[in-house]
């Protein structure tokens, strides 16, 4: 049985030099579509509603099912956040140790 080759994704980001650390990045079209498809599926099940569990005043908030599907590519953005945070601080070694406890999608209207 051969070893699987792990490919490191390069995430481009920027950050602001004021206030707390805020990172700006874009996800790919495929990742965006993956989230939208998951949201559309979750929207069909009323048990996925997060309206009573979140602090916002948004009428449509839904828990995404199978969050482990998203972690596969979200981890690269978490890694980029750690890299940016360390650079913003002027050094340091914040090491990524993230745990996804909840993932949801909001549908907002004007």
N, C-alpha and C positions, 0 to 999 in steps of 0.2 A: 504494500500500500504506500503510495507516494505522498509526500508532503504537499499540502495546498500552499500556493504562493499567495501571501497576503500583500495586497496593494495598498500603499499609503495614499490617501486622497489629500491633495493640496488645497486648502481653503484660503481664499483671499479675503482679507478683512481690513477694516480701518477702525480707529478709535479716536475719541475726543480727549483733548488735554485739559479738561476742566471737570470739576465735580467727581462723582464716583465713576468707576470704570464702566464705560458703555461701549459695546462693540457693535459694529455695523458690518453685515455680510449679506450675501444673497445665496439662496439655495438654488439648485438646478431645476430646470423645467420638469424633469422626471421625478425629483423629490417632491416638488410642489404638487404634481399630479397624484403622486402616491398619497399625500396628505388629503387632498380633495376627494379622492376615491374612498379613502378610509372614513372621512367625514360623512360622505353621502351614505355609506353603508350604516354608520352609527346612528345617523339621523332617522333611520327607519325603525329603530328600536327605542320606544319611549323610556325604557329602563336605563338608557345611556345618558339621559338628561343630567346635566351638571348644574342647572339653574339654582337649586337649593343648596349646593355645596360650594359655590364660588361667590366672591364678594361683589362682583360686577352687577350691573343692571342691564344685562343682555338677555333677551328672551330665548335665544337659541344657542346653547352651549352643550356640547356632547362629548362624552368620554370616547376616546378612540380605542377600539378593540385591538387586542394583540399588540401592545406597545413594543414588544421585543422586535417586531418587524421594522420599526422605525429606528431603534437603537443602533442597528447595523450601520446606518449612515450618519445618524445624529452624533455619534461618538467623535467623528472628525471635527464637527463644529465645537464640541466641548473641548477637544484638544486645542483648537485654534483659540478659544476663549482663554485657556490657561496660558498659552504662549503670549497672547496680547496683554493679559493681566501682568505677567512677569515683566514684559518690556515696559509697560506703562509705569510700573513701580520702580523702574530703574534697576531691575535685577531681581533676584529671588528665584525660588524654585517651587512655586505652587504646582503640585503634581495633580493631574486629573484623577479624581476619585469620586465620580458621579454615580448616583443611583436614581434611575427614573422611577418615581413613585406614582406619577399620574400624568396623563397626556390627554389633552382635549382640544377641540376646535370650536371657535366662536364664529357665528354667522351674524354679521353686523349690517345694519341698514342705515340709510341717511336719516 
